[in-house]
Amino acid sequence: MTVPARTAAFFDVDKTLVHRPAMVAFAGPLRTCGLIDRRLVALAAWNHLRFRLRRSSPARHEKFRAEGMRIVTGWSADQVRSVVCDSLAEVLAPWIYPEALELIAEHQRAGQAVYIVSAEPVEIAEPLADHLGIDGAIASVAAVDAEGRYTGETERFVYGEHKAVAMRSFASKHGIDLSGSVAYSDSATDVPMLEAVGYPICVNPDRAMARVAGAQGWPVRRFAAPSPRQSRLVPAS
């Protein structure tokens, strides 16, 4: 007997699940534990602002990725994950879109698996998935040495076309029917991610994504910026 494939919902993170940039959100806690200083906190915020204001491109994203890996070289991956787990409820959870939480609940009630698909490192994406009570995360993986410290190299970068590749590989391994699945994202760099599923949906699309959505007839959802006071809506980890 052939077992029917499952379907799933895949969510990008920044501007799709979370209003506040995840990497910037954890700059403060990372500074508190001594991994970065005030200058790097400011630099992280400035670099993210430049990235959002300028037209995104693979070359620009690769530049930011390389700069980020240079900064974290030598850090303990376990320490980073611990910092994220300890501070997520305070610095990131209050900025999760309530509409995204409602969608997650709808997909779960329908019996669908729910996953994060993000260029963010697994040390951020996996704790966020746990906090949300969803099935898991497909995220970037940084190389570590024998002592568990970042080497500055990347084993898997889940960005652009690589998101679609990672989703197809994951779906094949876990028996997920992408043609019956849903994906949500805001950025034109995630067009391959949306094209990988049967039901692509744009959330708070940037200008380039809005043009693609119009041309393809993809649905568009608008999420309102959350207030930290809405943190009570976010499920506890």
Kinemage of the C-alpha trace (Angstrom):
@kinemage 1
@onewidth
@group {chain A} dominant
@subgroup {mainchain}
@vectorlist {calphas} color= white
{ca met a 1} P 0.000 0.000 0.000
{ca thr a 2} L 1.308 3.435 -0.927
{ca val a 3} L 1.397 5.871 1.972
{ca pro a 4} L 0.197 9.334 0.840
{ca ala a 5} L 2.710 12.149 1.167
{ca arg a 6} L 2.175 14.809 3.797
{ca thr a 7} L 1.915 18.503 3.042
{ca ala a 8} L 3.556 21.323 4.965
{ca ala a 9} L 3.751 25.075 5.445
{ca phe a 10} L 7.151 26.771 5.134
{ca phe a 11} L 7.833 30.200 6.644
{ca asp a 12} L 10.682 32.614 6.025
{ca val a 13} L 11.732 34.468 9.206
{ca asp a 14} L 12.588 38.179 8.848
{ca lys a 15} L 9.565 40.285 7.847
{ca thr a 16} L 7.488 37.118 7.425
{ca leu a 17} L 7.395 35.545 10.867
{ca val a 18} L 9.201 38.251 12.809
{ca his a 19} L 9.113 42.023 12.363
{ca arg a 20} L 12.458 42.628 14.071
{ca pro a 21} L 15.579 41.243 12.313
{ca ala a 22} L 16.589 38.112 14.175
{ca met a 23} L 20.345 38.660 13.922
{ca val a 24} L 20.048 42.244 15.168
{ca ala a 25} L 17.722 41.197 18.006
{ca phe a 26} L 20.410 39.028 19.586
{ca ala a 27} L 23.193 41.604 19.310
{ca gly a 28} L 22.438 42.905 22.810
{ca pro a 29} L 22.540 39.505 24.550
{ca leu a 30} L 25.699 38.590 22.648
{ca arg a 31} L 27.301 41.799 23.876
{ca thr a 32} L 26.190 41.102 27.440
{ca cys a 33} L 27.928 37.729 27.429
{ca gly a 34} L 31.097 39.326 26.037
{ca leu a 35} L 31.100 37.933 22.493
{ca ile a 36} L 30.784 41.336 20.816
{ca asp a 37} L 31.304 44.949 21.832
{ca arg a 38} L 29.220 48.119 21.422
{ca arg a 39} L 30.878 48.915 18.092
{ca leu a 40} L 29.859 45.577 16.587
{ca val a 41} L 26.290 45.995 17.881
{ca ala a 42} L 26.057 49.333 16.058
{ca leu a 43} L 27.704 47.868 12.972
{ca ala a 44} L 25.231 44.979 12.864
{ca ala a 45} L 22.271 47.357 13.036
{ca trp a 46} L 23.756 49.641 10.371
{ca asn a 47} L 24.561 46.778 8.007
{ca his a 48} L 21.048 45.394 8.306
{ca leu a 49} L 19.554 48.829 7.606
{ca arg a 50} L 21.716 49.181 4.498
{ca phe a 51} L 20.694 45.722 3.361
{ca arg a 52} L 16.978 46.489 3.738
{ca leu a 53} L 17.185 49.892 2.043
{ca arg a 54} L 19.216 48.731 -0.932
{ca arg a 55} L 17.995 46.306 -3.525
{ca ser a 56} L 18.854 42.817 -2.336
{ca ser a 57} L 21.067 40.669 -4.517
{ca pro a 58} L 22.994 37.396 -4.171
{ca ala a 59} L 26.300 39.299 -4.328
{ca arg a 60} L 25.276 41.728 -1.563
{ca his a 61} L 23.929 38.950 0.634
{ca glu a 62} L 27.126 36.961 0.124
{ca lys a 63} L 29.128 39.997 1.259
{ca phe a 64} L 27.119 40.288 4.459
{ca arg a 65} L 27.377 36.535 5.031
{ca ala a 66} L 31.163 36.637 4.684
{ca glu a 67} L 31.410 39.637 7.036
{ca gly a 68} L 29.230 37.861 9.584
{ca met a 69} L 31.282 34.667 9.457
{ca arg a 70} L 34.482 36.670 9.904
{ca ile a 71} L 33.058 38.225 13.076
{ca val a 72} L 31.937 34.934 14.646
{ca thr a 73} L 35.088 32.923 13.851
{ca gly a 74} L 36.278 31.310 17.082
{ca trp a 75} L 32.936 31.596 18.881
{ca ser a 76} L 31.470 28.497 20.525
{ca ala a 77} L 28.377 27.324 18.640
{ca asp a 78} L 26.945 25.899 21.872
{ca gln a 79} L 27.397 29.233 23.641
{ca val a 80} L 25.607 31.084 20.844
{ca arg a 81} L 22.699 28.631 20.975
{ca ser a 82} L 22.547 29.002 24.757
{ca val a 83} L 22.430 32.817 24.485
{ca val a 84} L 19.638 32.571 21.906
{ca cys a 85} L 17.602 30.130 24.000
{ca asp a 86} L 18.006 32.242 27.146
{ca ser a 87} L 17.048 35.561 25.513
{ca leu a 88} L 14.619 34.632 22.716
{ca ala a 89} L 11.481 35.159 24.783
{ca glu a 90} L 12.628 38.671 25.712
{ca val a 91} L 14.258 40.053 22.572
{ca leu a 92} L 12.585 38.285 19.644
{ca ala a 93} L 9.312 36.627 20.616
{ca pro a 94} L 7.496 39.944 21.262
{ca trp a 95} L 8.138 40.874 17.607
{ca ile a 96} L 6.518 37.793 16.082
{ca tyr a 97} L 3.541 38.776 13.931
{ca pro a 98} L 0.250 37.697 15.567
{ca glu a 99} L -1.085 36.979 12.074
{ca ala a 100} L 1.776 34.531 11.546
{ca leu a 101} L 0.896 32.756 14.785
{ca glu a 102} L -2.708 32.462 13.620
{ca leu a 103} L -1.579 30.990 10.295
{ca ile a 104} L 0.673 28.488 12.059
{ca ala a 105} L -2.260 27.392 14.226
{ca glu a 106} L -4.479 27.049 11.147
{ca his a 107} L -1.957 24.835 9.384
{ca gln a 108} L -1.502 22.711 12.482
{ca arg a 109} L -5.266 22.266 12.889
{ca ala a 110} L -5.362 21.144 9.251
{ca gly a 111} L -2.803 18.466 10.069
{ca gln a 112} L 0.066 20.090 8.177
{ca ala a 113} L 3.655 20.156 9.377
{ca val a 114} L 5.131 23.645 9.801
{ca tyr a 115} L 8.772 24.575 9.220
{ca ile a 116} L 11.008 27.626 9.218
{ca val a 117} L 13.174 28.030 6.106
{ca ser a 118} L 15.801 30.690 6.699
{ca ala a 119} L 19.275 31.956 5.928
{ca glu a 120} L 19.570 32.499 9.685
{ca pro a 121} L 21.919 30.028 11.426
{ca val a 122} L 20.474 26.893 12.978
{ca glu a 123} L 21.501 28.277 16.385
{ca ile a 124} L 18.726 30.876 15.938
{ca ala a 125} L 16.230 29.076 13.696
{ca glu a 126} L 15.952 25.876 15.720
{ca pro a 127} L 15.294 27.567 19.103
{ca leu a 128} L 12.726 29.802 17.365
{ca ala a 129} L 10.999 26.733 15.919
{ca asp a 130} L 10.953 25.137 19.377
{ca his a 131} L 9.498 28.308 20.880
{ca leu a 132} L 6.738 28.358 18.266
{ca gly a 133} L 5.913 24.711 18.832
{ca ile a 134} L 6.393 23.825 15.161
{ca asp a 135} L 8.042 20.842 13.524
{ca gly a 136} L 11.516 22.201 12.819
{ca ala a 137} L 13.777 24.475 10.810
{ca ile a 138} L 15.738 24.348 7.577
{ca ala a 139} L 18.519 26.851 8.123
{ca ser a 140} L 22.136 27.752 7.445
{ca val a 141} L 24.872 25.703 9.066
{ca ala a 142} L 28.285 27.133 9.943
{ca ala a 143} L 31.325 24.845 10.030
{ca val a 144} L 32.838 24.178 13.447
{ca asp a 145} L 36.167 22.729 14.493
{ca ala a 146} L 36.813 19.791 16.820
{ca glu a 147} L 36.129 22.036 19.827
{ca gly a 148} L 32.783 23.210 18.462
{ca arg a 149} L 34.004 26.683 17.476
{ca tyr a 150} L 33.118 28.415 14.226
{ca thr a 151} L 35.860 28.161 11.624
{ca gly a 152} L 34.586 31.031 9.459
{ca glu a 153} L 33.396 28.636 6.745
{ca thr a 154} L 29.824 27.702 5.898
{ca glu a 155} L 28.610 24.136 5.424
{ca arg a 156} L 25.156 25.111 4.155
{ca phe a 157} L 23.854 28.565 3.248
{ca val a 158} L 20.060 28.504 2.897
{ca tyr a 159} L 19.529 31.557 0.721
{ca gly a 160} L 18.004 32.259 -2.691
{ca glu a 161} L 17.935 29.189 -4.918
{ca his a 162} L 19.586 27.210 -2.111
{ca lys a 163} L 16.373 27.525 -0.085
{ca ala a 164} L 14.462 25.706 -2.803
{ca val a 165} L 17.186 23.069 -3.089
{ca ala a 166} L 17.146 22.498 0.685
{ca met a 167} L 13.341 22.297 0.713
{ca arg a 168} L 13.252 19.726 -2.084
{ca ser a 169} L 15.883 17.602 -0.371
{ca phe a 170} L 14.071 17.859 2.968
{ca ala a 171} L 10.700 17.061 1.382
{ca ser a 172} L 12.100 14.002 -0.372
{ca lys a 173} L 13.637 12.729 2.850
{ca his a 174} L 10.523 13.307 4.974
{ca gly a 175} L 7.802 12.344 2.499
{ca ile a 176} L 6.380 15.842 1.991
{ca asp a 177} L 4.406 16.713 -1.138
{ca leu a 178} L 5.601 20.190 -2.111
{ca ser a 179} L 2.940 20.520 -4.803
{ca gly a 180} L 0.329 20.494 -2.061
{ca ser a 181} L 2.331 22.641 0.355
{ca val a 182} L 2.374 26.360 1.191
{ca ala a 183} L 5.280 28.800 1.514
{ca tyr a 184} L 5.376 32.340 2.881
{ca ser a 185} L 8.028 35.015 2.293
{ca asp a 186} L 8.503 38.748 1.840
{ca ser a 187} L 11.631 39.026 -0.318
{ca ala a 188} L 12.222 38.611 -4.044
{ca thr a 189} L 15.335 36.610 -3.189
{ca asp a 190} L 12.882 33.940 -2.008
{ca val a 191} L 11.081 33.567 -5.329
{ca pro a 192} L 12.712 30.114 -5.755
{ca met a 193} L 11.363 29.124 -2.326
{ca leu a 194} L 7.842 30.134 -3.333
{ca glu a 195} L 8.128 28.495 -6.740
{ca ala a 196} L 9.042 25.216 -5.030
{ca val a 197} L 5.532 24.771 -3.617
{ca gly a 198} L 2.042 24.583 -5.060
{ca tyr a 199} L 0.687 27.459 -2.971
{ca pro a 200} L 3.071 30.453 -2.724
{ca ile a 201} L 1.975 33.407 -0.592
{ca cys a 202} L 3.764 36.759 -0.282
{ca val a 203} L 3.845 38.442 3.128
{ca asn a 204} L 4.707 42.144 3.429
{ca pro a 205} L 6.420 41.893 0.015
{ca asp a 206} L 9.294 44.178 -0.928
{ca arg a 207} L 8.935 46.045 -4.222
{ca ala a 208} L 10.563 43.355 -6.329
{ca met a 209} L 8.489 40.605 -4.703
{ca ala a 210} L 5.311 42.652 -5.183
{ca arg a 211} L 6.061 42.863 -8.905
{ca val a 212} L 6.595 39.107 -9.100
{ca ala a 213} L 3.403 38.464 -7.134
{ca gly a 214} L 1.444 40.680 -9.518
{ca ala a 215} L 2.874 38.968 -12.578
{ca gln a 216} L 2.335 35.450 -11.177
{ca gly a 217} L -1.015 36.109 -9.539
{ca trp a 218} L 0.304 35.093 -6.133
{ca pro a 219} L -1.750 36.053 -3.050
{ca val a 220} L -0.379 38.860 -0.865
{ca arg a 221} L -0.850 39.125 2.894
{ca arg a 222} L -0.120 42.245 4.950
{ca phe a 223} L 0.919 41.771 8.576
{ca ala a 224} L 0.831 44.751 10.966
{ca ala a 225} L 3.971 45.546 12.950
{ca pro a 226} L 3.534 43.951 16.391
{ca ser a 227} L 3.955 45.768 19.668
{ca pro a 228} L 6.065 44.257 22.460
{ca arg a 229} L 2.880 44.371 24.533
{ca gln a 230} L 1.532 41.627 22.292
{ca ser a 231} L 4.182 39.213 23.593
{ca arg a 232} L 1.484 37.536 25.651
{ca leu a 233} L 0.169 36.128 22.362
{ca val a 234} L 3.405 34.242 21.742
{ca pro a 235} L 3.455 30.645 23.012
{ca ala a 236} L 5.874 29.857 25.791
{ca ser a 237} L 8.874 27.712 24.949
